[in-house]
Amino acid sequence: MNKLVVTKRRLTDCEERLDEGAKDFKKGFLVMGEALAEILDNDLWRFADSQSFDDYVCNNRGMKKSWAYGLVDVHKEFGELLIRYNVDVTRCVRLLPHITETNKEELLQMASNTRAVDFEANLRNLGGKVAPDECVNHEWVEIKRCKVCGLKVKND
């Protein structure tokens, strides 16, 4: 058998396994989001001797609270749609402020079919801002940057 054919078959097999793993990975995020939503909605964190949901996820689960809330929101807003589209969960979190009941699938489709730079431009457009590739009249601002800490400020 031709080595090229064998190599292409191996690649196809690996890609199929990657796709299946990604589905399980996303399913895992949905399961986590569902469980966290139940803990949050029913104040179950109280039974873990935690002061708050934030305290529970940080100290008992070792998660950042923003990630926990992101998983809850992705579960509530996208649910099983996340499995259907090949979209990274972090992209879904970034889409949350822009979704409506009518545009969920459209946004997931966009997020699954765009490069990172185009995704960023689309997010800017969704937020009512002009993307860098669409700007025709750039207004440049000089910025000073501290060599020690990296703080940036505008020049007056």
PEMOVEN-V549485 format. One record per residue. RES is the residue in three letters. BURIAL is b if it has 9 or more other ideal C-beta (glycine too) atoms within 8 Angstrom, else e. Layout:
res = (RES	RES)
burial = (BURIAL	BURIAL)
This chain:
res = (MET	ASN	LYS	LEU	VAL	VAL	THR	LYS	ARG	ARG	LEU	THR	ASP	CYS	GLU	GLU	ARG	LEU	ASP	GLU	GLY	ALA	LYS	ASP	PHE	LYS	LYS	GLY	PHE	LEU	VAL	MET	GLY	GLU	ALA	LEU	ALA	GLU	ILE	LEU	ASP	ASN	ASP	LEU	TRP	ARG	PHE	ALA	ASP	SER	GLN	SER	PHE	ASP	ASP	TYR	VAL	CYS	ASN	ASN	ARG	GLY	MET	LYS	LYS	SER	TRP	ALA	TYR	GLY	LEU	VAL	ASP	VAL	HIS	LYS	GLU	PHE	GLY	GLU	LEU	LEU	ILE	ARG	TYR	ASN	VAL	ASP	VAL	THR	ARG	CYS	VAL	ARG	LEU	LEU	PRO	HIS	ILE	THR	GLU	THR	ASN	LYS	GLU	GLU	LEU	LEU	GLN	MET	ALA	SER	ASN	THR	ARG	ALA	VAL	ASP	PHE	GLU	ALA	ASN	LEU	ARG	ASN	LEU	GLY	GLY	LYS	VAL	ALA	PRO	ASP	GLU	CYS	VAL	ASN	HIS	GLU	TRP	VAL	GLU	ILE	LYS	ARG	CYS	LYS	VAL	CYS	GLY	LEU	LYS	VAL	LYS	ASN	ASP)
burial = (e	e	e	e	e	b	e	e	e	e	e	e	e	e	e	e	e	e	b	e	e	b	b	e	e	b	b	e	b	b	e	b	b	b	e	b	b	b	b	b	e	e	e	e	b	e	e	e	e	b	e	e	b	e	b	b	b	b	e	b	e	e	e	e	b	e	e	b	e	b	b	b	b	b	b	e	b	b	e	e	b	b	b	e	b	e	b	e	b	e	b	b	b	e	b	b	e	b	b	e	e	e	b	b	e	e	b	b	b	b	b	b	e	b	e	e	e	e	b	b	b	b	b	b	b	e	e	e	e	e	b	e	e	e	e	e	e	e	e	e	e	e	e	e	e	e	e	e	e	e	e	e	e	e	e	e)
